[in-house]
Amino acid sequence: MAADQAADGLARILVPTDFSAGSERAWTEARRLAARLGAELVLVHVLLETPLYSEGPFTMKRARDVFDAARAWAVKTLGEWTATAAAAGISARWVLRTGVPHKEIVGAAARERADLIVIGTHGRGGLDRALLGSVADRVIRLAPCPVVTVRDTD
C-alpha cells in the first residue's frame, strides 16, 4: 500500500529522536504502527546550534569541529535507523535540522504533512521537569497533528 493511501488516513508518521533509550522505544513503536498501517516514517533529529566562542577552552574552530563531528555522527546513525525500517519493508527517510528542538520538530511536522508524531519522553518530574522543561510537552501543545508519546521505562 502506498504511503498516501495508508489506512485510516495515517500516511506519514514523524518520529523525532535524540537517540536516547526513550527515542529508541518510540522508533520501535512507530515502525510497528507504520507496518500495520502502510505509512511512511520520517525520522527527525535536531542538532543544537553551538555558540561559537573565540575565547576559553573552545576556539571557534574547535567548536565548529565538534559541531561537524556531531552532524556526521547523526547522519550516520539516522541512516542506520532508517535502514532497519527499510529492511522490514517500511518506507522510511530522515531529516536533520539545526535549532531549537521543539520548534524544529513542529516545523518538520507541518512541512512533511505528518499525520501523526510518535515521540519518546524521558518521564522527568518535579524539579528536573521545571528546570529542564520537556520537548515532548511542547511538541504536544504546538503540533499540527496528533501526538503519541512513548515513555522510557528505565
C-alpha positions as CSV (number, residue, x, y, z in Angstrom):
1,M,0.0,0.0,0.0
2,A,1.4,3.4,-0.9
3,A,2.1,5.9,1.8
4,D,-0.6,8.4,0.5
5,Q,-3.2,5.6,0.6
6,A,-2.4,4.3,4.1
7,A,-5.3,3.0,6.3
8,D,-7.2,5.5,8.4
9,G,-5.6,8.5,6.8
10,L,-2.2,7.9,8.5
11,A,0.1,8.2,5.6
12,R,3.1,9.8,7.3
13,I,4.4,9.3,10.8
14,L,7.1,11.7,12.1
15,V,9.4,10.3,14.7
16,P,11.7,12.8,16.5
17,T,14.8,11.3,18.0
18,D,17.6,12.4,20.3
19,F,19.0,8.8,20.1
20,S,18.1,8.2,23.8
21,A,16.6,4.9,25.1
22,G,13.2,6.7,25.0
23,S,13.6,7.7,21.4
24,E,14.6,4.1,20.5
25,R,11.4,2.8,22.1
26,A,9.4,5.4,20.2
27,W,11.1,4.4,17.0
28,T,10.2,0.7,17.7
29,E,6.5,1.7,18.2
30,A,6.5,3.9,15.1
31,R,7.8,1.0,13.0
32,R,5.2,-1.3,14.4
33,L,2.4,1.3,13.6
34,A,3.8,2.0,10.1
35,A,4.0,-1.7,9.2
36,R,0.3,-2.2,10.2
37,L,-0.9,1.0,8.5
38,G,1.3,1.1,5.5
39,A,2.5,4.5,6.5
40,E,5.8,6.2,5.6
41,L,8.2,7.1,8.5
42,V,10.1,10.3,8.7
43,L,12.8,10.2,11.4
44,V,13.9,13.7,12.6
45,H,16.9,14.7,14.6
46,V,17.6,18.3,15.7
47,L,21.2,19.4,16.3
48,L,21.6,22.2,18.8
49,E,23.4,25.1,17.4
50,T,26.6,25.6,19.3
51,P,27.7,29.1,20.3
52,L,30.9,29.9,18.7
53,Y,33.2,31.4,21.3
54,S,36.5,32.9,20.5
55,E,38.0,32.7,23.9
56,G,38.2,30.0,26.6
57,P,38.6,26.2,26.2
58,F,36.8,26.2,22.8
59,T,38.0,28.3,20.0
60,M,35.7,29.0,17.1
61,K,37.4,26.3,15.0
62,R,37.2,23.7,17.8
63,A,33.5,24.5,18.4
64,R,32.9,24.1,14.7
65,D,34.8,20.8,14.6
66,V,32.7,19.5,17.5
67,F,29.5,20.5,15.7
68,D,30.6,19.0,12.4
69,A,31.5,15.7,14.2
70,A,28.1,15.6,15.9
71,R,26.4,16.3,12.5
72,A,28.4,13.4,10.9
73,W,27.5,11.0,13.7
74,A,23.8,12.0,13.5
75,V,23.7,11.5,9.7
76,K,25.4,8.0,10.1
77,T,23.0,7.0,12.9
78,L,19.9,8.3,11.1
79,G,20.9,6.3,8.1
80,E,21.3,3.1,10.2
81,W,17.9,3.6,11.9
82,T,16.1,4.1,8.6
83,A,17.9,1.1,7.1
84,T,16.3,-1.1,9.8
85,A,12.9,0.1,8.7
86,A,13.6,-0.4,5.0
87,A,14.9,-3.9,5.7
88,A,11.5,-4.7,7.2
89,G,9.7,-3.3,4.1
90,I,8.7,0.0,5.7
91,S,9.2,3.2,3.7
92,A,11.4,5.5,5.8
93,R,13.6,8.5,5.4
94,W,15.3,11.0,7.7
95,V,15.6,14.8,8.2
96,L,18.3,16.6,10.0
97,R,17.6,20.1,11.3
98,T,19.5,22.6,13.4
99,G,17.9,24.8,16.0
100,V,15.5,24.7,19.0
101,P,14.2,21.1,19.2
102,H,10.5,21.6,19.8
103,K,10.3,24.4,17.2
104,E,12.1,22.3,14.5
105,I,10.0,19.2,15.3
106,V,6.7,21.1,15.0
107,G,8.0,22.8,11.8
108,A,9.1,19.5,10.3
109,A,5.6,18.0,11.1
110,A,4.0,20.9,9.2
111,R,6.5,20.7,6.2
112,E,6.2,17.0,5.9
113,R,2.4,17.0,6.3
114,A,2.7,14.4,9.1
115,D,-0.5,12.7,10.1
116,L,1.0,11.6,13.5
117,I,4.0,12.2,15.6
118,V,5.4,9.4,17.8
119,I,7.8,10.9,20.3
120,G,9.7,9.4,23.3
121,T,9.6,11.0,26.6
122,H,12.0,10.8,29.5
123,G,9.3,10.9,32.1
124,R,11.0,13.6,34.2
125,G,9.1,15.0,37.0
126,G,9.4,17.6,39.8
127,L,12.4,19.9,39.7
128,D,14.0,18.3,36.7
129,R,10.9,19.0,34.6
130,A,10.5,22.5,36.0
131,L,14.2,23.4,35.2
132,L,14.7,21.5,32.0
133,G,11.3,21.6,30.5
134,S,10.1,18.9,28.2
135,V,10.5,18.9,24.4
136,A,7.7,16.3,24.2
137,D,5.3,18.6,26.2
138,R,6.0,21.5,23.9
139,V,5.5,19.3,20.8
140,I,2.2,18.1,22.2
141,R,1.0,21.6,22.8
142,L,2.1,23.0,19.4
143,A,1.9,20.1,16.9
144,P,-0.3,20.4,13.8
145,C,-1.3,16.7,14.2
146,P,-2.0,14.1,16.9
147,V,1.0,13.1,19.1
148,V,1.6,9.7,20.7
149,T,4.2,9.7,23.5
150,V,6.2,6.6,24.4
151,R,7.6,6.7,27.9
152,D,11.1,5.4,28.6
153,T,10.5,2.8,31.3
154,D,14.1,2.7,32.6
